[in-house]
Amino acid sequence: MARIKLDEDIKPLSEFRANVADYIEKVRTTKRPMVITQRGKSAAVLLDVSEYETLLQKIEILMDIQIAEKQINDGLVIEHENVKKQVLARLEK
């Protein structure tokens, strides 16, 4: 995901409402998120759909890594040779 440009990608809600289609197109083409503010404070972030999906995939991978690290630390591992034997035994059935 491209980094946000503070001078271009932060818009007040009133301005966003008046130019919704333009801002959605801008987010699609630049692949940068847009921060929508309300009463001077950040209220929401508008993301391109493909950028959102990519972000979710990255989070899922990081969560899988975290789970794997915990399993390793807890000793829940199986040696490669043992796994290989188990798989081959199942395939022979």
LINMO-V951010 format. One record per residue. RES is the residue in three letters. SS is DSSP state (helix for helix, strand for strand, loop for the rest). Layout:
<<RES;SS> <RES;SS>>
This chain:
<<MET;loop> <ALA;strand> <ARG;loop> <ILE;loop> <LYS;loop> <LEU;loop> <ASP;loop> <GLU;loop> <ASP;loop> <ILE;strand> <LYS;strand> <PRO;strand> <LEU;helix> <SER;helix> <GLU;helix> <PHE;helix> <ARG;helix> <ALA;helix> <ASN;loop> <VAL;helix> <ALA;helix> <ASP;helix> <TYR;helix> <ILE;helix> <GLU;helix> <LYS;helix> <VAL;helix> <ARG;helix> <THR;helix> <THR;helix> <LYS;loop> <ARG;strand> <PRO;loop> <MET;strand> <VAL;strand> <ILE;strand> <THR;strand> <GLN;strand> <ARG;loop> <GLY;loop> <LYS;strand> <SER;strand> <ALA;strand> <ALA;strand> <VAL;strand> <LEU;strand> <LEU;loop> <ASP;loop> <VAL;helix> <SER;helix> <GLU;helix> <TYR;helix> <GLU;helix> <THR;helix> <LEU;helix> <LEU;helix> <GLN;helix> <LYS;helix> <ILE;helix> <GLU;helix> <ILE;helix> <LEU;helix> <MET;helix> <ASP;helix> <ILE;helix> <GLN;helix> <ILE;helix> <ALA;helix> <GLU;helix> <LYS;helix> <GLN;helix> <ILE;helix> <ASN;helix> <ASP;loop> <GLY;loop> <LEU;loop> <VAL;loop> <ILE;loop> <GLU;loop> <HIS;helix> <GLU;helix> <ASN;helix> <VAL;helix> <LYS;helix> <LYS;helix> <GLN;helix> <VAL;helix> <LEU;helix> <ALA;helix> <ARG;helix> <LEU;helix> <GLU;helix> <LYS;loop>>
